[in-house]
């Protein structure tokens, strides 16, 4: 053989070997051919991965729409059952020849045993962790992957029962590292999901690339310094103080796997268009999808990121702490490159709950038991997570809880962040914020009904009267309608007349109330700058169709208050609070004229002053750039129809309602 040819051939082999040994990670998604079955039934149906058991049942027409009427009650059996998921897949030679092959789950919800070719690989118990297993020795050209999910409800109930008579406040859900809102909240239903809720894939490699070093994406400071009032609480971004205007964000569905990037864009665009610059990702939901944070980076929306703990004390055993540490490691490393994230926060309202909600008496926690529960809380949120955040990020501030002090304490107004619920829960007037605006108000709110077009989608005609069983089912807050009634009586209409309203008029009036409340609360908050340096209303969005504090509803369309917030959060002018209550206004019956003004433009004129003018269409949302506005007599207002051509023929379809139509009936 020619020596020169032999040398060249050897060189080729050497280069090939070098490329193979240093080749990047080969990633193979395993999202195909999945089926699922209720354990012990052997009836298998097509499954979608990523997904949840509820959406798989729905897609196979095995259950009705979970949000329709009171179907929630009829579907609780799903969360109490165990479910199996299975697929088959092939692995070709390019994968099998690699030195290392890992099976990776970016999210398993929640208690799951994973088997490959009949061998147990891992047992998962945290939906917020990434789970990996080395499978080089088990992988074959043809493979079967089986995942057995155990009911999270049954798991936590069993754990809680084993601890009796000791009870960890205030719900067995605290034992599960799972989205806490799945167990029900005061704006959401109970759907205890399971499933492969994130990507599942193989990673094959000879030598895994080293982790890239992390550097700060911007300079973020949370300034908490003593002053003559107490302590400041404000953000400095790249050395500049920033007044934060925004909202709290909850998961936008009970079944978040069906949210698309387009859904996230629409929801976040509503925040941006309302002149918000901050969202707080609330601690009872999920660490959001990558698309959410990518869009916040793109739109310039800052994120206050809670860790996923809310309204319950925590177990103190080593296994729980180790589990949480791996969760924090994974999530902080996953998210830390996002410039939108400016704060890590340990939990939602647990410190406040322990000190103010009467748990020690309610759950008979005294002496050593009480001390142990509190010490476990301190160890996790003030010591451990603080250290882990510093280890895995180290470039952003961390606070152990939100709020720093409960709304009944004087300190909640002079230092830290404040969840001020004297307005709403305490039935105090919105004017209370003149005396009770804290340094940074990170929760406050007022309820309203969802848009009427949304109500029509989850009801039948016989449900559409005030406080029907179905309407009540879509109100989860304790005494929610009674509280709304109290505020309507204060600001709009005598409570005896409220009961006589049609459901449609009641919906309109509650939305006017929410408009009035947020407009005036924000006006007061912003008038206190720089004492107050942030206002985050509760809440931006809904996870299902419901009466809630949200300023948009589950349809992803604005409620009346969204228009108020958009105006109140403008940067060029500060809002001015109303000088009179709406019920004190002298109202005259208006007559309106609508005129086509161009491709997507029309105008409206009233012959008299008109309040909360609402334009709508039957059974659909009318997307225009302003609504629930005030009109002065004879003054023309121009309105733009969003993202489409507007025809003259549509004008007769436009319905108009004003405050006169409801209050003067």
C-alpha positions, 0 to 999 in steps of 0.5 A, a space after each residue: 500500500 502506498 505509504 502516503 495513502 496510508 498516512 492520509 487514511 490514518 489521519 482521516 480516522 484520527 480526525 473522525 475519532 477526535 470529532 466523535 469524542 468531542 461531538 456535541 450532545 445529541 438530543 432526541 425528543 420522545 414525544 411520539 406514540 404515547 398512550 395512557 390508561 387508568 391503572 388496572 383497566 388496560 384500556 389505552 388511549 392516545 396521549 399528547 406529550 407534553 400534556 396532562 391527564 385531564 387534557 388527554 381525557 378531554 382530547 379523547 372525548 372521555 370527559 366534558 369540558 372541565 370549565 363548563 357549568 359545574 363539571 369541576 365537581 364531576 371530574 374530581 375522580 381524575 385526581 384521585 386515580 393513578 394513571 400510566 403513560 407508555 410509548 415505544 421508541 427506537 435508538 439507532 446506531 448513532 445513539 447506541 454507540 455513544 459512551 453516555 446516554 441519558 433519559 431526561 424529563 424536564 417535568 413530571 407531574 408529580 409522583 411518578 415511577 419511570 420504567 425502561 424496558 421493564 427496569 425501574 429507572 427513577 421515582 420522581 416526586 417534584 414537578 419543578 425538577 428536571 429528572 435524569 437517568 443514565 440508560 446506556 446499559 438498558 437501551 436497545 434498538 427497540 424500547 418501551 418506556 412506561 411511567 406510572 403516576 400516583 395520585 398526588 391527592 392520595 399521596 399528600 392525604 396519606 402523608 398528612 394522616 401519618 403525621 396525626 395528631 400533628 397537623 402542618 398548616 394549613 393543607 396537606 398540599 404542602 407536602 407535594 412539590 407541585 403547583 399549589 393552585 391545582 388543589 384549589 384557590 380563591 379564584 380557581 377550581 380544583 384539578 389535581 393533574 398528573 402527566 409528562 408536562 414538559 419535554 422528554 428526550 434522550 441525550 447521547 454524548 461521549 463527553 458532555 460540554 462544560 457548563 458555561 460560566 454565568 455573568 450578570 445580565 444587568 445590575 439590579 439592586 433592591 434598596 432597603 435603607 433606613 429613613 425617617 419613615 422606616 425603610 425604603 423598598 425600591 429597585 435600582 436597575 443599572 443604577 437608576 431608581 425605577 417606579 414599578 407599575 404592574 400586576 401579579 401573574 398567575 398561571 393562565 390555565 389550569 392545564 398549562 401545557 395547552 398554552 402556546 407562545 401565541 397565548 403568552 404573547 397575547 397575555 403579556 402584550 395586554 400587560 405591556 399595552 396597559 403600560 406595565 413594567 413589572 409582573 410578579 410571578 406568584 408562588 402558588 403556580 409554576 415557574 413559567 415556560 421559557 416562552 414567557 420569560 423570553 417575551 418579557 425580555 423582549 418587551 422590557 417587562 421586569 419579573 419579580 419571581 416567587 419560588 413556588 411556595 404559597 400559604 402553607 408551612 413546610 416540612 422540615 425533614 432532610 429529604 424535603 430540603 434536599 428535594 427543594 435544593 435540587 428544584 432551586 438549582 434547576 430553576 435558578 440555572 434555567 432562568 438566571 440568564 433572563 434580564 427580565 428577572 430582577 428579584 427572587 422571592 422565597 414564598 407567598 404570604 407564609 410569614 404573614 399567615 403564621 403570624 396573623 392567620 391564627 394557625 397556632 390555635 386552629 391547628 393546636 400548635 403550641 410549645 415544641 410543635 410551634 417552635 419546630 414549625 417556625 424553625 423549619 420555615 426559617 431554615 428553609 426561606 431565610 437560611 437555605 434558599 437564600 444561600 442556594 440563590 447566592 450559590 446558583 445566581 449571586 447577581 440578584 436580590 432575594 427576599 424571604 417572603 412577600 409581604 414582609 409584614 401582614 396588612 394589619 401591622 403598622 410596619 407593613 406601611 413603613 417598610 418592606 412590601 405590602 399586600 394591603 387587603 384591608 381594601 376588599 377583605 377588610 371592607 375598607 374604602 379605596 380611600 384608605 390608601 391615603 393612609 395605608 399606602 406602603 413603600 411597595 404595594 405588591 398586592 391589592 385588588 377588587 373583584 369583578 365578573 368576567 366578560 359577559 361573552 365569557 359567561 355565555 360560554 360556560 352557562 346555559 340560558 337558565 343559569 344566567 340569573 344573579 347568584 344561580 348555582 352555576 354563577 356561584 360555582 364560578 365564584 371561589 372567594 369566601 363571601 365574594 359576592 357579598 363583598 362586591 355587594 358591599 362595595 357596589 352599595 358604597 360607590 354605585 347602587 343601593 344593595 336592595 336594587 343590586 339584587 334586582 339587576 339582570 346578570 348582564 347589568 350586574 356584570 357591567 356594574 361590577 366591572 365599573 366598580 373594578 374600574 373605579 377601584 383600580 383607577 383610584 387606588 393607583 392614583 393614590 399610590 402614585 401620588 405617594 412617590 417616592 415614599 411609595 415606589 411600586 404598585 402591583 395590582 392583584 391580578 393580571 389574568 385568570 386560569 379559567 372563567 371566574 369572578 375574580 380580581 383579574 383585569 382580563 378574563 380567561 378569554 384573554 380579553 380586557 375587562 373594564 378595569 384594564 382600560 382604567 389601569 392602562 390610563 393610570 399607568 401612563 408615564 407621561 401623566 399621573 392619574 387623578 382620583 375621582 372627586 365624587 362617587 359614581 352614585 352621586 353623579 347626576 345622570 341624564 339619558 344619553 343618545 349616541 351617534 356612531 359614524 364610520 371614519 376610515 378603514 378601522 376607525 369610527 367615532 362616537 358622540 353623545 348628546 349629554 355627559 355619559 359615564 362608563 360608556 361600554 361598546 359591545 357586540 352580542 356573544 363576542 368580544 368587540 376589540 377596540 382601543 378604549 372602552 368604558 370611557 366617559 363622554 362629554 356632551 357633543 365631544 367626538 371620540 375616535 375609536 380604533 378597531 384592532 387588527 382588522 378592517 371595520 365596515 360601515 355595515 357593522 355599526 348597527 351591530 354595536 350595542 351601547 351601555 352607560 351607567 345611566 342605563 343601569 342606575 336609572 332603571 
